[in-house]
């Protein structure tokens, strides 16, 4: 299967999430205390795994794979929720460190977008059927046209 721009964008986002989670984990003893390291690391792992799994599920579903991938998406959701519930129930980590680790997901995606290559060009369809581009009944000065 040939690599596409989406693959490289996903790879960049995944690496950015992993690096962000590693930085958050390294900084956590100084910000949250010594006991928070494991929780931030688990939250970062959950974030990276979630992005990876979601990307594969969406790609397969968009390619027409259908029901098996929908079931896998539901399994992924319940699996991640069960993992977090078990971590909290057995007091392996507290809620705040887990949340800080999971924040690596949106922060990493933002970093990947900021450091990414050329943006995609937005295109719009041509104006159809005799409608002029500015067919609004209100003129630029705020008054109705034709009065």
C-alpha positions in Angstrom: 0.0 0.0 0.0 1.6 3.3 -1.0 2.2 6.0 1.6 0.0 9.1 1.3 0.1 12.6 2.8 -2.5 11.4 5.3 -0.1 8.7 6.4 2.7 11.1 7.0 0.4 13.5 8.8 -0.8 10.7 11.0 2.7 9.6 11.7 3.7 13.1 12.6 0.7 13.5 14.9 1.4 10.1 16.6 5.1 11.0 17.1 4.1 14.4 18.5 1.7 12.8 20.9 4.3 10.3 22.1 7.0 13.0 22.5 4.5 15.3 24.3 3.6 12.4 26.6 7.3 11.7 27.3 7.9 15.4 28.1 4.9 15.5 30.4 6.0 12.3 32.1 9.6 13.7 32.6 8.2 17.0 34.0 5.5 15.4 36.2 7.7 14.8 39.3 8.6 18.5 39.4 5.0 19.7 38.8 2.7 17.0 40.3 5.0 15.2 42.7 7.0 12.0 42.6 3.9 9.7 42.7 2.5 11.2 39.5 5.0 9.8 37.1 3.3 6.4 36.5 -0.1 8.1 36.1 1.1 10.6 33.6 2.9 7.8 31.7 -0.3 5.6 31.6 -2.3 8.6 30.5 0.2 9.3 27.7 0.1 5.7 26.6 -3.7 5.7 26.5 -3.6 8.9 24.4 -1.1 7.5 21.9 -2.8 4.2 21.6 -6.2 5.9 21.2 -4.9 8.0 18.3 -3.3 5.0 16.6 -6.3 2.8 17.0 -8.8 5.5 16.0 -6.8 6.3 12.8 -6.8 2.6 11.8 -10.5 2.2 12.5 -11.5 5.3 10.6 -9.3 4.5 7.6 -10.7 1.0 7.4 -14.3 2.2 7.9 -13.9 4.9 5.2 -12.5 2.2 2.8 -15.8 0.3 3.2 -14.7 -2.3 5.7 -18.0 -1.9 7.6 -19.3 -3.8 10.6 -16.2 -5.5 11.9 -14.4 -2.2 12.3 -17.4 -0.6 14.0 -17.4 -3.5 16.5 -13.6 -2.9 16.9 -14.3 0.8 17.6 -16.8 -0.1 20.3 -14.3 -2.6 21.8 -11.6 0.0 21.8 -13.8 2.5 23.6 -14.9 0.0 26.3 -11.3 -1.4 26.6 -9.8 2.1 27.2 -12.6 2.9 29.7 -12.0 -0.4 31.4 -8.3 0.2 31.6 -8.7 3.6 33.1 -11.4 2.3 35.6 -9.0 -0.5 36.7 -6.1 1.9 37.1 -8.3 4.1 39.3 -10.0 1.2 41.2 -6.7 -0.4 42.2 -5.2 3.0 42.9 -2.3 2.6 40.5 -2.6 6.3 39.7 -4.8 9.2 40.6 -7.2 11.0 38.2 -5.2 14.2 37.7 -2.0 12.5 36.6 -4.0 10.3 34.2 -5.7 13.4 32.8 -2.4 15.3 32.4 -1.0 12.3 30.5 -4.1 12.1 28.3 -3.8 15.8 27.5 -0.8 14.8 25.4 -3.3 13.8 22.7 -4.7 17.2 21.9 -1.4 19.1 22.7 0.6 16.7 20.5 -1.9 17.0 17.6 -1.7 20.8 17.8 2.2 20.6 17.8 2.0 18.3 14.8 -0.2 20.7 12.9 2.0 23.7 13.8 5.1 21.9 12.7 3.6 20.2 9.7 4.3 20.6 6.1 2.3 22.5 3.6 -1.4 22.9 4.5 -4.1 21.4 2.2 -5.6 23.9 -0.1 -9.3 24.5 0.5 -11.3 24.5 -2.7 -14.8 25.5 -3.3 -17.1 24.5 -6.2 -17.7 27.0 -8.9 -20.8 29.2 -8.6 -23.7 27.3 -10.3 -26.6 28.1 -12.5 -26.4 31.9 -13.0 -26.1 32.8 -9.3 -23.7 35.6 -8.9 -21.1 35.3 -6.2 -22.6 38.2 -4.3 -26.4 37.6 -4.6 -27.3 38.8 -1.2 -30.3 41.1 -1.0 -28.3 43.3 1.4 -25.6 45.7 0.0 -22.3 46.2 1.7 -23.5 49.5 3.3 -26.3 47.5 5.1 -29.2 48.7 3.0 -31.4 46.5 0.9 -30.4 46.4 -2.8 -32.7 48.0 -5.3 -34.3 50.5 -3.0 
